[in-house]
Amino acid sequence: MKRLEENLRDWLAVDLDDIAGTFMPFGKYGPKKCPPHGVPLFDLPLEYLCWFQKKGWPQGRLGELLRIVHQLKADGCDEIFDRFRRARGGRTNLFGL
């Protein structure tokens, strides 16, 4: 059981690390609308993530990461991303997008 907990902790750490360094590569919050890289996944609005949940997630790792961010935000755990926001100088300003 202890080994399983260690594996889960390692997987979660990798997922959170990937979330911290991944930006939305397309769409309303992509680099064309939010240069230079797009909005960090952890700052995407829950409503936008809910849209993906209804319409379908992108394929591959991006879809996996968006599902994780959606679940954490839907469960009220958005503060888990505060460490990443502090490292980037605060929340991404989404006003006017």
N, C-alpha and C positions, 0 to 999 in steps of 0.2 A: 504494500500500500504506500509506503514511504517513497519508493521508486516512482510510482505513478504520479504522486504529488510533485516530485522533482521534475518529471517530464512535463507535466502540465504547466508548471511555473516557467520552465525553459521555453515552451511553445508560446506562452503568453508574452514573455519578454521579447521574443523574436517578433511576434505580431505587433506589439506596441512600438517596438523600434522601427518596424516598417511603416506603421501608421504615422509616426513622427516625421519621417522623411519623405512621404509621398504626397504629391500634389494632384489635384484633379486635372487630368490631361485633356479634357474636352468639355464642351457644353457651356452652360451659363456660368460656371465657376472655373472654367479652364483658362489657359494662358492668354487667349485672344481677348477675353473680357477682364481678366485679372492678371496682367503681366507682372513679372516675367515668367512665373512658373505655374500660375493658377492658385487656387485656394488650397491650403493644407487640408487633407481629409478630415482631420479632427475639428476643423472649424466649419465644415459644411452644415447647413441648417438641417434639423431633423425632418422638416417637411420635404426637403429635396431627397433625403435618404428614403423617406416613406414612398416617394414617387417611384424610386428604383425598386423598392420592395413590391409594389403593385405591378410595374411594367416589366420587370426582369433586371437582374443584376448583370453588369458586364462580365465577360468571361475572364478566367484566370485569376491571378493574384489580386488585381484591382477589385474584382467582385468580392473576393473573400474579405479583403480589408474593409470595403464599404459595408458589408454585412456586419462585421464586428463593430465598427463605429456606430452603425444604426442600432444594434442591440444594446450597446453600452449607453447611448443617449436615450433610447426608449425606456431603459431601466432606471433612468435618473442618475447615471454615473458619469455625467459630462465632466465633473471635476477631476476625473482621472487624467484629463488632457491639460490641466492647468500648468503642469510642469513644462510641457512642450510650448505652451503659449508664452510663459515667462521667458523661456530660452529664445523665443522669436520676437520678444518685445511687446507682447500682448496679443489680444484677439485680433483676427483679421477683420477689417472694416468692410462689411458687406452692404452698407448703405448705398443705395443708388445702383445696384447691380441688377 
